[in-house]
Amino acid sequence: MKLSRFAAALSATLLTAALALTGAGAAHSAEQTAALHYVALGDSYSSGLGAGSYDSASGACKRSTRSHPALWAAAHAPASFSFTACSGARTGDVLSGQLAPLNGSTGLVSISIGGNDAGFADVMTTCVLSSESTCLQRVQQARQYVATTLPGRLDQVYSAISSKAPAARVVVLGYPRLYKLNGSCIAGLSENERSALNAASDDLNAATAKRAADHGFTFGDVTSTFTGHEICSSDPWLHSVTIPVEHSYHPTAAGQSGGYLPVLRSLA
């Protein structure tokens, strides 16, 4: 009986200590976030094109208050938030125009980049306006670019980030598959075209994840969070062909908050 009481008392003491440590950790985490300097780089999937509610000062870059970087910053209140992602950006644009906020005090960087280098807009235009064979040929060209040329371009961007912000945690976010195969769409692209475009997204993610890992960065895969919310699903978080046309094939506000934000939140 005495041993049982001793064990109970010991357990209670350990539990109290554990809870105290957990509370201290949470407070420390909050303090770290409050002192964190966050920079969001990248293309339209980071700027939030397609989500609406654009900052007028961002002009053609279309930076949205509903984008995952802006939502993360609003929820966590970092010490500073620099948002330089821009619609249409390629790797060269990141290098020439987005890195200025990075410095030794930068604690978090997020980025999505590479889709425009691979010719995303031209691929989609070709597939919408041309024959299936022409579409598949153009997709294959993009996949070849991803396999042979894009890794070197990503290396340049990632090396520059590391050089300018050596202490930062860098989260590299990927791209969703565009289509739910055998879904609800009864017109538009063929299943062969949709399948090829999904495969191209997988290639892009694989190449990006590999380069990110080799630079010590963390890759955020959003394919699982978008599963069930692709074009041709019952609840799409991606625009199909729409007006304004620039929103086509980009995440909606729900895609930013439900597809991208949880991944960034889990890795930041």
JOHU-V757015 format. One record per backbone hydrogen bond with DSSP energy under -0.5 kcal/mol. NH is the residue of the N-H (numbers start at 1). CO is the residue of the C=O. If there is no record, write none. Layout:
((NH/CO) (NH/CO))
This chain:
((5/1) (6/2) (7/3) (8/4) (9/5) (10/6) (11/7) (12/8) (13/9) (14/10) (15/11) (16/12) (17/13) (18/14) (19/15) (20/16) (21/17) (22/18) (23/19) (24/20) (25/21) (26/22) (27/23) (28/24) (29/25) (30/26) (31/27) (32/28) (33/29) (34/30) (35/31) (36/33) (38/36) (38/80) (39/108) (40/82) (41/39) (41/110) (43/112) (46/43) (47/43) (48/44) (49/44) (51/48) (55/63) (56/54) (58/55) (59/56) (61/58) (62/59) (64/47) (64/62) (65/53) (66/52) (67/64) (69/46) (71/67) (72/68) (73/69) (74/70) (75/71) (76/72) (77/73) (79/33) (79/36) (80/36) (82/38) (83/81) (84/40) (84/82) (85/40) (86/42) (87/61) (89/86) (94/90) (95/91) (96/92) (97/93) (98/94) (99/94) (102/99) (106/103) (107/37) (108/37) (109/169) (110/39) (111/171) (112/41) (118/114) (119/116) (120/115) (123/119) (124/120) (125/121) (126/122) (127/123) (128/124) (129/125) (130/126) (135/131) (136/132) (137/133) (138/134) (139/135) (140/136) (141/137) (142/138) (143/139) (144/140) (145/141) (146/142) (147/143) (148/144) (149/145) (150/145) (151/146) (152/149) (153/149) (154/150) (155/151) (156/152) (157/153) (158/154) (159/155) (160/156) (161/157) (162/158) (163/159) (164/160) (165/161) (168/165) (169/107) (170/168) (171/109) (171/169) (172/170) (172/218) (173/111) (173/171) (174/220) (180/231) (181/179) (183/180) (184/232) (194/190) (195/191) (196/192) (197/193) (198/194) (199/195) (200/196) (201/197) (202/198) (203/199) (204/200) (205/201) (206/202) (207/203) (208/204) (209/205) (210/206) (211/207) (212/208) (213/209) (214/210) (215/211) (215/212) (216/213) (217/212) (218/170) (220/172) (221/219) (222/220) (226/222) (227/223) (227/224) (229/226) (231/178) (233/230) (235/228) (236/233) (237/229) (239/250) (247/244) (248/245) (249/239) (250/247) (252/237) (256/252) (257/253) (258/254) (259/254) (259/255) (260/255) (261/256) (263/260) (264/260) (265/261) (266/262) (267/263) (267/264) (268/264))
